[in-house]
Amino acid sequence: MSTGDPQLERNSHDRGTQFDPPSLLGIWATAPYFHDGSAATLADVFRVGKEHDLVDRINERDMRALLSFLMALPNE
């Protein structure tokens, strides 16, 4: 999968814009998000770019539930 802007990517493994997505465990403690740090908060993750933007696809209640779930995941 190719993601992000090659000029902003922080991939130190010489894979260009190819990435292995990390675990969601403890995601609440790993800001900023995305490979280029373009999402400062978990809420921003779902408001950035075309692929991740959920704001127009789910209602506010479901967005809060999703964020609550992510914030409740253990750190280990």
mmCIF file as gemmi writes it, N, C-alpha and C atoms, coordinates in Angstrom:
data_model
loop_
_atom_site.group_PDB
_atom_site.id
_atom_site.type_symbol
_atom_site.label_atom_id
_atom_site.label_alt_id
_atom_site.label_comp_id
_atom_site.label_asym_id
_atom_site.label_entity_id
_atom_site.label_seq_id
_atom_site.pdbx_PDB_ins_code
_atom_site.Cartn_x
_atom_site.Cartn_y
_atom_site.Cartn_z
_atom_site.occupancy
_atom_site.B_iso_or_equiv
_atom_site.pdbx_formal_charge
_atom_site.auth_seq_id
_atom_site.auth_asym_id
_atom_site.pdbx_PDB_model_num
ATOM 1 N N . MET Axp A 1 ? 0.849 -1.175 0 1 0 ? 1 A 1
ATOM 2 C CA . MET Axp A 1 ? 0 0 0 1 0 ? 1 A 1
ATOM 3 C C . MET Axp A 1 ? 0.893 1.237 0 1 0 ? 1 A 1
ATOM 4 N N . SER Axp A 2 ? 0.571 2.164 -0.821 1 0 ? 2 A 1
ATOM 5 C CA . SER Axp A 2 ? 1.313 3.412 -0.87 1 0 ? 2 A 1
ATOM 6 C C . SER Axp A 2 ? 0.498 4.489 -0.171 1 0 ? 2 A 1
ATOM 7 N N . THR Axp A 3 ? 1.154 5.266 0.681 1 0 ? 3 A 1
ATOM 8 C CA . THR Axp A 3 ? 0.446 6.313 1.411 1 0 ? 3 A 1
ATOM 9 C C . THR Axp A 3 ? 1.281 7.578 1.46 1 0 ? 3 A 1
ATOM 10 N N . GLY Axp A 4 ? 0.617 8.671 1.643 1 0 ? 4 A 1
ATOM 11 C CA . GLY Axp A 4 ? 1.295 9.917 1.958 1 0 ? 4 A 1
ATOM 12 C C . GLY Axp A 4 ? 2.054 10.594 0.838 1 0 ? 4 A 1
ATOM 13 N N . ASP Axp A 5 ? 2.629 11.693 1.185 1 0 ? 5 A 1
ATOM 14 C CA . ASP Axp A 5 ? 3.424 12.521 0.299 1 0 ? 5 A 1
ATOM 15 C C . ASP Axp A 5 ? 4.883 12.099 0.44 1 0 ? 5 A 1
ATOM 16 N N . PRO Axp A 6 ? 5.525 11.619 -0.629 1 0 ? 6 A 1
ATOM 17 C CA . PRO Axp A 6 ? 6.911 11.15 -0.532 1 0 ? 6 A 1
ATOM 18 C C . PRO Axp A 6 ? 7.87 12.205 0.024 1 0 ? 6 A 1
ATOM 19 N N . GLN Axp A 7 ? 7.554 13.485 -0.141 1 0 ? 7 A 1
ATOM 20 C CA . GLN Axp A 7 ? 8.414 14.549 0.377 1 0 ? 7 A 1
ATOM 21 C C . GLN Axp A 7 ? 8.339 14.67 1.893 1 0 ? 7 A 1
ATOM 22 N N . LEU Axp A 8 ? 7.231 14.192 2.492 1 0 ? 8 A 1
ATOM 23 C CA . LEU Axp A 8 ? 7.034 14.328 3.937 1 0 ? 8 A 1
ATOM 24 C C . LEU Axp A 8 ? 7.214 13.023 4.706 1 0 ? 8 A 1
ATOM 25 N N . GLU Axp A 9 ? 7.305 11.91 4.011 1 0 ? 9 A 1
ATOM 26 C CA . GLU Axp A 9 ? 7.367 10.609 4.669 1 0 ? 9 A 1
ATOM 27 C C . GLU Axp A 9 ? 8.574 10.486 5.596 1 0 ? 9 A 1
ATOM 28 N N . ARG Axp A 10 ? 8.385 9.768 6.689 1 0 ? 10 A 1
ATOM 29 C CA . ARG Axp A 10 ? 9.448 9.521 7.662 1 0 ? 10 A 1
ATOM 30 C C . ARG Axp A 10 ? 9.73 8.02 7.731 1 0 ? 10 A 1
ATOM 31 N N . ASN Axp A 11 ? 9.959 7.416 6.62 1 0 ? 11 A 1
ATOM 32 C CA . ASN Axp A 11 ? 10.201 5.988 6.543 1 0 ? 11 A 1
ATOM 33 C C . ASN Axp A 11 ? 11.703 5.755 6.525 1 0 ? 11 A 1
ATOM 34 N N . SER Axp A 12 ? 12.214 5.197 7.592 1 0 ? 12 A 1
ATOM 35 C CA . SER Axp A 12 ? 13.658 4.981 7.692 1 0 ? 12 A 1
ATOM 36 C C . SER Axp A 12 ? 14.081 3.594 7.229 1 0 ? 12 A 1
ATOM 37 N N . HIS Axp A 13 ? 13.165 2.857 6.607 1 0 ? 13 A 1
ATOM 38 C CA . HIS Axp A 13 ? 13.453 1.481 6.217 1 0 ? 13 A 1
ATOM 39 C C . HIS Axp A 13 ? 13.641 1.333 4.711 1 0 ? 13 A 1
ATOM 40 N N . ASP Axp A 14 ? 13.875 2.419 4.02 1 0 ? 14 A 1
ATOM 41 C CA . ASP Axp A 14 ? 14.112 2.411 2.575 1 0 ? 14 A 1
ATOM 42 C C . ASP Axp A 14 ? 13.011 1.718 1.78 1 0 ? 14 A 1
ATOM 43 N N . ARG Axp A 15 ? 11.772 1.937 2.181 1 0 ? 15 A 1
ATOM 44 C CA . ARG Axp A 15 ? 10.645 1.363 1.451 1 0 ? 15 A 1
ATOM 45 C C . ARG Axp A 15 ? 9.835 2.44 0.728 1 0 ? 15 A 1
ATOM 46 N N . GLY Axp A 16 ? 10.389 3.612 0.58 1 0 ? 16 A 1
ATOM 47 C CA . GLY Axp A 16 ? 9.633 4.668 -0.089 1 0 ? 16 A 1
ATOM 48 C C . GLY Axp A 16 ? 8.372 4.993 0.671 1 0 ? 16 A 1
ATOM 49 N N . THR Axp A 17 ? 7.22 4.899 0.016 1 0 ? 17 A 1
ATOM 50 C CA . THR Axp A 17 ? 5.942 5.174 0.671 1 0 ? 17 A 1
ATOM 51 C C . THR Axp A 17 ? 5.211 3.891 1.033 1 0 ? 17 A 1
ATOM 52 N N . GLN Axp A 18 ? 5.909 2.78 1.114 1 0 ? 18 A 1
ATOM 53 C CA . GLN Axp A 18 ? 5.326 1.5 1.511 1 0 ? 18 A 1
ATOM 54 C C . GLN Axp A 18 ? 5.467 1.338 3.024 1 0 ? 18 A 1
ATOM 55 N N . PHE Axp A 19 ? 4.382 0.955 3.722 1 0 ? 19 A 1
ATOM 56 C CA . PHE Axp A 19 ? 4.42 0.856 5.167 1 0 ? 19 A 1
ATOM 57 C C . PHE Axp A 19 ? 3.698 -0.381 5.67 1 0 ? 19 A 1
ATOM 58 N N . ASP Axp A 20 ? 4.131 -0.884 6.815 1 0 ? 20 A 1
ATOM 59 C CA . ASP Axp A 20 ? 3.486 -1.962 7.539 1 0 ? 20 A 1
ATOM 60 C C . ASP Axp A 20 ? 2.744 -1.296 8.692 1 0 ? 20 A 1
ATOM 61 N N . PRO Axp A 21 ? 1.404 -1.263 8.658 1 0 ? 21 A 1
ATOM 62 C CA . PRO Axp A 21 ? 0.652 -0.566 9.703 1 0 ? 21 A 1
ATOM 63 C C . PRO Axp A 21 ? 0.944 -1.129 11.096 1 0 ? 21 A 1
ATOM 64 N N . PRO Axp A 22 ? 1.112 -0.256 12.07 1 0 ? 22 A 1
ATOM 65 C CA . PRO Axp A 22 ? 1.392 -0.692 13.436 1 0 ? 22 A 1
ATOM 66 C C . PRO Axp A 22 ? 0.135 -1.202 14.133 1 0 ? 22 A 1
ATOM 67 N N . SER Axp A 23 ? 0.315 -1.824 15.279 1 0 ? 23 A 1
ATOM 68 C CA . SER Axp A 23 ? -0.776 -2.289 16.12 1 0 ? 23 A 1
ATOM 69 C C . SER Axp A 23 ? -1.576 -1.097 16.641 1 0 ? 23 A 1
ATOM 70 N N . LEU Axp A 24 ? -2.828 -1.344 16.994 1 0 ? 24 A 1
ATOM 71 C CA . LEU Axp A 24 ? -3.644 -0.298 17.613 1 0 ? 24 A 1
ATOM 72 C C . LEU Axp A 24 ? -3.455 -0.237 19.121 1 0 ? 24 A 1
ATOM 73 N N . LEU Axp A 25 ? -2.795 -1.234 19.703 1 0 ? 25 A 1
ATOM 74 C CA . LEU Axp A 25 ? -2.59 -1.223 21.149 1 0 ? 25 A 1
ATOM 75 C C . LEU Axp A 25 ? -1.815 0.025 21.564 1 0 ? 25 A 1
ATOM 76 N N . GLY Axp A 26 ? -2.375 0.753 22.515 1 0 ? 26 A 1
ATOM 77 C CA . GLY Axp A 26 ? -1.724 1.961 23.02 1 0 ? 26 A 1
ATOM 78 C C . GLY Axp A 26 ? -1.649 3.093 22.015 1 0 ? 26 A 1
ATOM 79 N N . ILE Axp A 27 ? -2.499 3.053 21.002 1 0 ? 27 A 1
ATOM 80 C CA . ILE Axp A 27 ? -2.446 4.089 19.957 1 0 ? 27 A 1
ATOM 81 C C . ILE Axp A 27 ? -2.654 5.489 20.525 1 0 ? 27 A 1
ATOM 82 N N . TRP Axp A 28 ? -3.386 5.587 21.612 1 0 ? 28 A 1
ATOM 83 C CA . TRP Axp A 28 ? -3.658 6.883 22.243 1 0 ? 28 A 1
ATOM 84 C C . TRP Axp A 28 ? -2.384 7.556 22.744 1 0 ? 28 A 1
ATOM 85 N N . ALA Axp A 29 ? -1.301 6.802 22.877 1 0 ? 29 A 1
ATOM 86 C CA . ALA Axp A 29 ? -0.054 7.36 23.409 1 0 ? 29 A 1
ATOM 87 C C . ALA Axp A 29 ? 0.999 7.596 22.33 1 0 ? 29 A 1
ATOM 88 N N . THR Axp A 30 ? 0.612 7.549 21.06 1 0 ? 30 A 1
ATOM 89 C CA . THR Axp A 30 ? 1.62 7.6 20.005 1 0 ? 30 A 1
ATOM 90 C C . THR Axp A 30 ? 1.498 8.788 19.052 1 0 ? 30 A 1
ATOM 91 N N . ALA Axp A 31 ? 0.808 9.836 19.46 1 0 ? 31 A 1
ATOM 92 C CA . ALA Axp A 31 ? 0.663 11.017 18.596 1 0 ? 31 A 1
ATOM 93 C C . ALA Axp A 31 ? 2.017 11.651 18.329 1 0 ? 31 A 1
ATOM 94 N N . PRO Axp A 32 ? 2.189 12.316 17.23 1 0 ? 32 A 1
ATOM 95 C CA . PRO Axp A 32 ? 1.243 12.521 16.136 1 0 ? 32 A 1
ATOM 96 C C . PRO Axp A 32 ? 1.126 11.269 15.274 1 0 ? 32 A 1
ATOM 97 N N . TYR Axp A 33 ? 0.089 11.259 14.449 1 0 ? 33 A 1
ATOM 98 C CA . TYR Axp A 33 ? -0.236 10.082 13.662 1 0 ? 33 A 1
ATOM 99 C C . TYR Axp A 33 ? 0.098 10.27 12.182 1 0 ? 33 A 1
ATOM 100 N N . PHE Axp A 34 ? 0.124 9.173 11.491 1 0 ? 34 A 1
ATOM 101 C CA . PHE Axp A 34 ? 0.52 9.051 10.089 1 0 ? 34 A 1
ATOM 102 C C . PHE Axp A 34 ? 2.033 9.191 9.984 1 0 ? 34 A 1
ATOM 103 N N . HIS Axp A 35 ? 2.529 8.759 8.897 1 0 ? 35 A 1
ATOM 104 C CA . HIS Axp A 35 ? 3.973 8.69 8.698 1 0 ? 35 A 1
ATOM 105 C C . HIS Axp A 35 ? 4.619 10.065 8.605 1 0 ? 35 A 1
ATOM 106 N N . ASP Axp A 36 ? 3.797 11.053 8.309 1 0 ? 36 A 1
ATOM 107 C CA . ASP Axp A 36 ? 4.345 12.409 8.2 1 0 ? 36 A 1
ATOM 108 C C . ASP Axp A 36 ? 3.901 13.298 9.363 1 0 ? 36 A 1
ATOM 109 N N . GLY Axp A 37 ? 3.216 12.711 10.368 1 0 ? 37 A 1
ATOM 110 C CA . GLY Axp A 37 ? 2.782 13.479 11.528 1 0 ? 37 A 1
ATOM 111 C C . GLY Axp A 37 ? 1.656 14.453 11.23 1 0 ? 37 A 1
ATOM 112 N N . SER Axp A 38 ? 0.921 14.235 10.135 1 0 ? 38 A 1
ATOM 113 C CA . SER Axp A 38 ? -0.096 15.199 9.712 1 0 ? 38 A 1
ATOM 114 C C . SER Axp A 38 ? -1.376 15.18 10.539 1 0 ? 38 A 1
ATOM 115 N N . ALA Axp A 39 ? -1.551 14.198 11.421 1 0 ? 39 A 1
ATOM 116 C CA . ALA Axp A 39 ? -2.723 14.158 12.302 1 0 ? 39 A 1
ATOM 117 C C . ALA Axp A 39 ? -2.235 14.288 13.744 1 0 ? 39 A 1
ATOM 118 N N . ALA Axp A 40 ? -2.532 15.402 14.369 1 0 ? 40 A 1
ATOM 119 C CA . ALA Axp A 40 ? -2.05 15.671 15.72 1 0 ? 40 A 1
ATOM 120 C C . ALA Axp A 40 ? -2.799 14.863 16.782 1 0 ? 40 A 1
ATOM 121 N N . THR Axp A 41 ? -4.062 14.518 16.511 1 0 ? 41 A 1
ATOM 122 C CA . THR Axp A 41 ? -4.881 13.785 17.475 1 0 ? 41 A 1
ATOM 123 C C . THR Axp A 41 ? -5.545 12.595 16.776 1 0 ? 41 A 1
ATOM 124 N N . LEU Axp A 42 ? -6.098 11.684 17.588 1 0 ? 42 A 1
ATOM 125 C CA . LEU Axp A 42 ? -6.833 10.566 16.991 1 0 ? 42 A 1
ATOM 126 C C . LEU Axp A 42 ? -8.031 11.067 16.188 1 0 ? 42 A 1
ATOM 127 N N . ALA Axp A 43 ? -8.692 12.1 16.67 1 0 ? 43 A 1
ATOM 128 C CA . ALA Axp A 43 ? -9.819 12.66 15.93 1 0 ? 43 A 1
ATOM 129 C C . ALA Axp A 43 ? -9.367 13.168 14.563 1 0 ? 43 A 1
ATOM 130 N N . ASP Axp A 44 ? -8.193 13.777 14.513 1 0 ? 44 A 1
ATOM 131 C CA . ASP Axp A 44 ? -7.665 14.275 13.237 1 0 ? 44 A 1
ATOM 132 C C . ASP Axp A 44 ? -7.409 13.151 12.249 1 0 ? 44 A 1
ATOM 133 N N . VAL Axp A 45 ? -7.087 11.964 12.741 1 0 ? 45 A 1
ATOM 134 C CA . VAL Axp A 45 ? -6.827 10.825 11.857 1 0 ? 45 A 1
ATOM 135 C C . VAL Axp A 45 ? -7.998 10.606 10.903 1 0 ? 45 A 1
ATOM 136 N N . PHE Axp A 46 ? -9.205 10.809 11.393 1 0 ? 46 A 1
ATOM 137 C CA . PHE Axp A 46 ? -10.4 10.551 10.594 1 0 ? 46 A 1
ATOM 138 C C . PHE Axp A 46 ? -10.906 11.78 9.855 1 0 ? 46 A 1
ATOM 139 N N . ARG Axp A 47 ? -10.101 12.825 9.853 1 0 ? 47 A 1
ATOM 140 C CA . ARG Axp A 47 ? -10.468 14.054 9.146 1 0 ? 47 A 1
ATOM 141 C C . ARG Axp A 47 ? -9.407 14.478 8.137 1 0 ? 47 A 1
ATOM 142 N N . VAL Axp A 48 ? -8.407 13.637 7.909 1 0 ? 48 A 1
ATOM 143 C CA . VAL Axp A 48 ? -7.279 13.99 7.047 1 0 ? 48 A 1
ATOM 144 C C . VAL Axp A 48 ? -7.357 13.233 5.731 1 0 ? 48 A 1
ATOM 145 N N . GLY Axp A 49 ? -7.247 13.95 4.636 1 0 ? 49 A 1
ATOM 146 C CA . GLY Axp A 49 ? -7.181 13.318 3.324 1 0 ? 49 A 1
ATOM 147 C C . GLY Axp A 49 ? -8.469 12.653 2.89 1 0 ? 49 A 1
ATOM 148 N N . LYS Axp A 50 ? -8.468 12.113 1.706 1 0 ? 50 A 1
ATOM 149 C CA . LYS Axp A 50 ? -9.658 11.475 1.15 1 0 ? 50 A 1
ATOM 150 C C . LYS Axp A 50 ? -9.871 10.076 1.702 1 0 ? 50 A 1
ATOM 151 N N . GLU Axp A 51 ? -8.799 9.301 1.856 1 0 ? 51 A 1
ATOM 152 C CA . GLU Axp A 51 ? -8.907 7.907 2.26 1 0 ? 51 A 1
ATOM 153 C C . GLU Axp A 51 ? -9.372 7.729 3.697 1 0 ? 51 A 1
ATOM 154 N N . HIS Axp A 52 ? -8.986 8.624 4.59 1 0 ? 52 A 1
ATOM 155 C CA . HIS Axp A 52 ? -9.258 8.467 6.009 1 0 ? 52 A 1
ATOM 156 C C . HIS Axp A 52 ? -10.414 9.333 6.508 1 0 ? 52 A 1
ATOM 157 N N . ASP Axp A 53 ? -10.895 10.232 5.704 1 0 ? 53 A 1
ATOM 158 C CA . ASP Axp A 53 ? -11.922 11.178 6.146 1 0 ? 53 A 1
ATOM 159 C C . ASP Axp A 53 ? -13.259 10.465 6.341 1 0 ? 53 A 1
ATOM 160 N N . LEU Axp A 54 ? -13.671 10.318 7.608 1 0 ? 54 A 1
ATOM 161 C CA . LEU Axp A 54 ? -14.94 9.675 7.936 1 0 ? 54 A 1
ATOM 162 C C . LEU Axp A 54 ? -16.026 10.676 8.334 1 0 ? 54 A 1
ATOM 163 N N . VAL Axp A 55 ? -15.669 11.923 8.464 1 0 ? 55 A 1
ATOM 164 C CA . VAL Axp A 55 ? -16.592 12.926 8.988 1 0 ? 55 A 1
ATOM 165 C C . VAL Axp A 55 ? -17.914 12.948 8.222 1 0 ? 55 A 1
ATOM 166 N N . ASP Axp A 56 ? -17.876 12.806 6.912 1 0 ? 56 A 1
ATOM 167 C CA . ASP Axp A 56 ? -19.098 12.836 6.115 1 0 ? 56 A 1
ATOM 168 C C . ASP Axp A 56 ? -19.744 11.462 5.97 1 0 ? 56 A 1
ATOM 169 N N . ARG Axp A 57 ? -19.094 10.411 6.5 1 0 ? 57 A 1
ATOM 170 C CA . ARG Axp A 57 ? -19.617 9.051 6.309 1 0 ? 57 A 1
ATOM 171 C C . ARG Axp A 57 ? -20.219 8.43 7.563 1 0 ? 57 A 1
ATOM 172 N N . ILE Axp A 58 ? -19.88 8.95 8.737 1 0 ? 58 A 1
ATOM 173 C CA . ILE Axp A 58 ? -20.494 8.442 9.967 1 0 ? 58 A 1
ATOM 174 C C . ILE Axp A 58 ? -20.963 9.619 10.805 1 0 ? 58 A 1
ATOM 175 N N . ASN Axp A 59 ? -21.953 9.358 11.656 1 0 ? 59 A 1
ATOM 176 C CA . ASN Axp A 59 ? -22.489 10.452 12.47 1 0 ? 59 A 1
ATOM 177 C C . ASN Axp A 59 ? -21.581 10.715 13.675 1 0 ? 59 A 1
ATOM 178 N N . GLU Axp A 60 ? -21.828 11.815 14.339 1 0 ? 60 A 1
ATOM 179 C CA . GLU Axp A 60 ? -20.982 12.256 15.454 1 0 ? 60 A 1
ATOM 180 C C . GLU Axp A 60 ? -20.986 11.238 16.598 1 0 ? 60 A 1
ATOM 181 N N . ARG Axp A 61 ? -22.12 10.626 16.856 1 0 ? 61 A 1
ATOM 182 C CA . ARG Axp A 61 ? -22.211 9.623 17.92 1 0 ? 61 A 1
ATOM 183 C C . ARG Axp A 61 ? -21.285 8.442 17.62 1 0 ? 61 A 1
ATOM 184 N N . ASP Axp A 62 ? -21.308 7.955 16.391 1 0 ? 62 A 1
ATOM 185 C CA . ASP Axp A 62 ? -20.439 6.841 16.019 1 0 ? 62 A 1
ATOM 186 C C . ASP Axp A 62 ? -18.964 7.25 16.043 1 0 ? 62 A 1
ATOM 187 N N . MET Axp A 63 ? -18.677 8.48 15.67 1 0 ? 63 A 1
ATOM 188 C CA . MET Axp A 63 ? -17.302 8.97 15.723 1 0 ? 63 A 1
ATOM 189 C C . MET Axp A 63 ? -16.811 8.988 17.171 1 0 ? 63 A 1
ATOM 190 N N . ARG Axp A 64 ? -17.641 9.46 18.083 1 0 ? 64 A 1
ATOM 191 C CA . ARG Axp A 64 ? -17.273 9.474 19.503 1 0 ? 64 A 1
ATOM 192 C C . ARG Axp A 64 ? -17.059 8.049 20.016 1 0 ? 64 A 1
ATOM 193 N N . ALA Axp A 65 ? -17.916 7.119 19.585 1 0 ? 65 A 1
ATOM 194 C CA . ALA Axp A 65 ? -17.779 5.717 20.001 1 0 ? 65 A 1
ATOM 195 C C . ALA Axp A 65 ? -16.474 5.126 19.479 1 0 ? 65 A 1
ATOM 196 N N . LEU Axp A 66 ? -16.135 5.413 18.233 1 0 ? 66 A 1
ATOM 197 C CA . LEU Axp A 66 ? -14.883 4.927 17.655 1 0 ? 66 A 1
ATOM 198 C C . LEU Axp A 66 ? -13.683 5.472 18.423 1 0 ? 66 A 1
ATOM 199 N N . LEU Axp A 67 ? -13.694 6.757 18.696 1 0 ? 67 A 1
ATOM 200 C CA . LEU Axp A 67 ? -12.589 7.374 19.43 1 0 ? 67 A 1
ATOM 201 C C . LEU Axp A 67 ? -12.513 6.835 20.862 1 0 ? 67 A 1
ATOM 202 N N . SER Axp A 68 ? -13.654 6.606 21.496 1 0 ? 68 A 1
ATOM 203 C CA . SER Axp A 68 ? -13.668 6.037 22.848 1 0 ? 68 A 1
ATOM 204 C C . SER Axp A 68 ? -13.072 4.641 22.842 1 0 ? 68 A 1
ATOM 205 N N . PHE Axp A 69 ? -13.413 3.851 21.829 1 0 ? 69 A 1
ATOM 206 C CA . PHE Axp A 69 ? -12.852 2.51 21.706 1 0 ? 69 A 1
ATOM 207 C C . PHE Axp A 69 ? -11.33 2.575 21.583 1 0 ? 69 A 1
ATOM 208 N N . LEU Axp A 70 ? -10.841 3.425 20.701 1 0 ? 70 A 1
ATOM 209 C CA . LEU Axp A 70 ? -9.394 3.544 20.509 1 0 ? 70 A 1
ATOM 210 C C . LEU Axp A 70 ? -8.696 4.013 21.779 1 0 ? 70 A 1
ATOM 211 N N . MET Axp A 71 ? -9.322 4.933 22.499 1 0 ? 71 A 1
ATOM 212 C CA . MET Axp A 71 ? -8.721 5.446 23.731 1 0 ? 71 A 1
ATOM 213 C C . MET Axp A 71 ? -8.727 4.395 24.844 1 0 ? 71 A 1
ATOM 214 N N . ALA Axp A 72 ? -9.613 3.397 24.741 1 0 ? 72 A 1
ATOM 215 C CA . ALA Axp A 72 ? -9.718 2.365 25.779 1 0 ? 72 A 1
ATOM 216 C C . ALA Axp A 72 ? -8.782 1.178 25.535 1 0 ? 72 A 1
ATOM 217 N N . LEU Axp A 73 ? -8.142 1.105 24.38 1 0 ? 73 A 1
ATOM 218 C CA . LEU Axp A 73 ? -7.256 -0.027 24.099 1 0 ? 73 A 1
ATOM 219 C C . LEU Axp A 73 ? -6.057 0.007 25.046 1 0 ? 73 A 1
ATOM 220 N N . PRO Axp A 74 ? -5.659 -1.148 25.549 1 0 ? 74 A 1
ATOM 221 C CA . PRO Axp A 74 ? -4.52 -1.187 26.471 1 0 ? 74 A 1
ATOM 222 C C . PRO Axp A 74 ? -3.222 -0.816 25.775 1 0 ? 74 A 1
ATOM 223 N N . ASN Axp A 75 ? -2.221 -0.513 26.558 1 0 ? 75 A 1
ATOM 224 C CA . ASN Axp A 75 ? -0.934 -0.092 26.018 1 0 ? 75 A 1
ATOM 225 C C . ASN Axp A 75 ? 0.037 -1.258 25.843 1 0 ? 75 A 1
ATOM 226 N N . GLU Axp A 76 ? -0.432 -2.471 26.073 1 0 ? 76 A 1
ATOM 227 C CA . GLU Axp A 76 ? 0.455 -3.643 25.917 1 0 ? 76 A 1
ATOM 228 C C . GLU Axp A 76 ? -0.298 -4.827 25.386 1 0 ? 76 A 1
